[in-house]
Amino acid sequence: MTRETRNIAAYAAPFAVWIALQTLLPATAWAYAVRSFATLAAFVPLVILRRGEISVPPRAIMQTAIGLAAGTAVCVMWIAPDYSEFYRTWFCWPIGSLPPQSGDPSPYDPAVCGWWLTIAKLVGSAFIIAPAEELFFRSFLYRWLQKRDFLSVPLSQFDLSAFLWTMFLFMLEHDRPLVAALTGAFYGILAIRLGILSAIVAHVATNLLLAIYVIRYGMWAFW
């Protein structure tokens, strides 16, 4: 295996494991916990491969603070439009009809699965899949679309085509395409201007606040 192939595999592995298990496993709380654990384990090769470069960025406090503020704003951007029936009809999948409401209880409701698995869902969505997505979309894919030896491309180097493709593919992963596209652009700008730490912190903050909102108000459709 070449060095380039190892780098690609290491950066893509956590997200690839997440998507593969999402396809193979049922939509249950236990399955989500298994996906989270497997994805976390998939980070190990990346940590080993890049361990010599892992350090605290010189602007870590600023990147973290801006990431937290940005993540909070993105969370509001996800929640607020959902109160509009027009938005839910025309800007959510399936387009042209309101998302189906089965009336069945959510598998992640603590009344169904217990609080441990609900908390596991929160931890997985905020602290595992969020970093996995940022490392895949912003740190790997954005640069790989510019050059196959992606680590030789500075993350701060702006490329419009790569930026739009990354935003588009990130959008396809989510059931609210409009706000997902805006979110992808938001995180992408953070990564380019401030570094990947800021984008990861923003994504973690968004998912964590959204999870708290979901649990507090029973808005399980977001999960």
C-alpha positions, 0 to 999 in steps of 0.5 A: 500500500502506497503512502498516498493510499494509506493517507486516504484510507486513514482519513476516509475510514471513520466516515466510511465505517459510519455509512456502511453500518448505517446501510447494513444495520437497522435504525435502532438505538442499539445499532446506533451505539454499535455504529458509534463504537465502530466509527470511533475505533476507525479513528485509531489508524489515523491517530497512529499515522498522523501522531507526530503531527498532532499538536495544539494549534497556535490559535486554538482558543480563538478557533474554539471560541469562533467554532462554538459561536458558529456551531450555535448559529448553525443549530438555530439555522437547522431548527428555526425553519422547521416550524414553517410548513412551507419549508418542511413541504418544499425544502425537506425530503421528500420534496413536495410533501410533508415528511411522513409522520408514522405516529410510532415512538422514536427508537431513541426516545428514552421511554423506548430504549432507556436513557443510556442508549439515548445518551449514546445517541447524543454522544455518537452524533455530537462527538463521533460522527461530527469529527468524522464528517469534518475530517472526511469532507473538509480535511480530505475530500476538499483537498483530494478534489484538488490533488490526489496527494491531498496532504500536499494541498494547504487547507487554506487554499481556496478552490471554488470547484472543490468547495462546491462539490464538497458542499453538494455531497455533504448536502446529499447526506442529509434530509434537509438539503437547503439548510445542509448545503448552507451548513456545508458552506459554513463549515467549509469557510471555517476550515479554510479560514481558521483551520479544521479544528474550528470546523470540528468544534462548530460541527460538534457544537451544532450536533450537541445543541441539536441533540439537547433540543431533540431530547428536551422537546421530543423533536425526534424527527431531527434524529 
